[in-house]
Amino acid sequence: MDTLTFGAAQNAFRERSNKVGRKGIQTALQLANALAGKAGKLCGSAKFEDRGAADWNPALEGAFLADVVGYCILYANHRGLDLGAEVRAKFNADSDRLGAAGCLLVS
């Protein structure tokens, strides 16, 4: 299976948005709220698993996680951010702060 990069995902999301439009989500606040909603569903799924619920569904949890990442990509595109560069910079700053500077992501 090919590795998906943030850059390739951002380009694919831009291309799809150009073809089908934004489907009612127009503002940064709407995107952030949609992202929070999907993150809430992911948290709910983790809560069910933590409580030993018989109906916990790991495939559904994977779909919620993919939705969260998708909305992160849409938000980054809306704001003109390079998501890969943002993740790299934050990871590297946190690694340095935690004393794990050898764990840097490089470009």
matplotlib code that plots the C-alpha trace (Angstrom):
import matplotlib.pyplot as plt

x = [0.0, 1.3, 1.9, -0.4, 1.4, -0.3, 0.6, -1.0, -4.1, -4.4, -4.2, -6.8, -9.2, -8.6, -9.4, -12.5, -13.7, -13.2, -15.3, -18.2, -18.1, -18.0, -21.5, -22.6, -19.4, -18.1, -16.3, -13.4, -15.9, -18.1, -15.1, -13.8, -17.3, -17.5, -14.0, -15.0, -18.1, -16.1, -13.6, -16.5, -17.7, -14.2, -14.1, -17.5, -16.3, -13.2, -15.4, -17.5, -14.4, -13.0, -16.2, -16.2, -19.3, -20.2, -21.2, -17.8, -16.7, -13.0, -13.8, -16.2, -13.6, -11.2, -13.8, -14.2, -10.4, -10.3, -13.0, -11.0, -8.0, -10.1, -11.5, -8.0, -7.0, -10.0, -9.3, -5.7, -6.7, -9.2, -6.6, -3.8, -1.7, 0.8, -0.4, 2.7, 4.9, 2.7, 2.8, 6.5, 7.2, 4.9, 6.4, 9.9, 9.2, 7.5, 10.3, 12.8, 10.7, 10.5, 14.2, 13.9, 15.5, 16.9, 13.3, 13.0, 11.0, 12.9, 11.7]
y = [0.0, 3.5, 5.9, 8.9, 12.2, 15.3, 17.2, 14.6, 14.5, 18.3, 18.3, 15.6, 17.4, 20.7, 18.9, 17.3, 20.6, 22.2, 19.5, 19.1, 22.3, 22.7, 21.2, 23.9, 24.3, 27.7, 29.2, 28.3, 28.2, 25.7, 23.5, 23.7, 22.7, 19.8, 18.7, 18.9, 16.9, 14.1, 14.2, 13.8, 10.7, 9.3, 10.0, 8.4, 5.3, 5.1, 5.5, 2.6, 0.4, 1.6, 0.5, -2.9, -2.2, -5.2, -3.0, -1.3, -1.3, -0.7, -0.3, 2.5, 4.1, 4.0, 5.8, 8.5, 8.9, 9.3, 11.9, 13.9, 13.9, 14.8, 17.8, 18.8, 18.8, 20.8, 23.3, 23.6, 24.1, 26.8, 28.7, 28.2, 26.1, 23.4, 20.7, 18.6, 21.5, 22.4, 18.8, 18.6, 21.9, 21.0, 17.5, 18.8, 21.6, 19.1, 16.6, 19.3, 20.4, 16.8, 16.2, 13.9, 16.1, 13.1, 12.2, 15.0, 14.8, 16.2, 17.5]
z = [0.0, -0.9, 1.9, 1.9, 2.6, 4.0, 0.8, -1.4, 0.8, 0.8, -3.0, -3.3, -0.9, -2.9, -6.2, -4.8, -3.4, -6.8, -8.4, -5.9, -3.9, -0.1, 0.7, 3.1, 5.1, 4.2, 7.2, 9.5, 12.4, 10.5, 9.7, 13.3, 14.6, 12.2, 13.3, 17.0, 16.2, 14.6, 17.4, 19.8, 18.0, 18.2, 22.0, 22.4, 20.6, 22.9, 25.9, 24.8, 24.4, 27.7, 29.4, 27.8, 25.7, 23.6, 20.6, 20.3, 16.7, 15.8, 12.1, 13.0, 15.2, 12.3, 10.2, 12.9, 13.0, 9.2, 9.4, 12.1, 9.8, 6.8, 8.6, 9.8, 6.1, 5.1, 7.8, 6.8, 3.2, 4.2, 6.2, 3.6, 5.9, 4.9, 7.3, 6.9, 7.8, 10.8, 12.1, 11.6, 13.4, 16.3, 16.7, 16.6, 19.1, 21.5, 21.1, 22.0, 25.0, 26.2, 25.9, 22.9, 20.3, 18.5, 17.5, 14.9, 11.7, 8.8, 5.5]

ax = plt.figure().add_subplot(projection="3d")
ax.plot(x, y, z, "-o")
ax.set_aspect("equal")
plt.show()
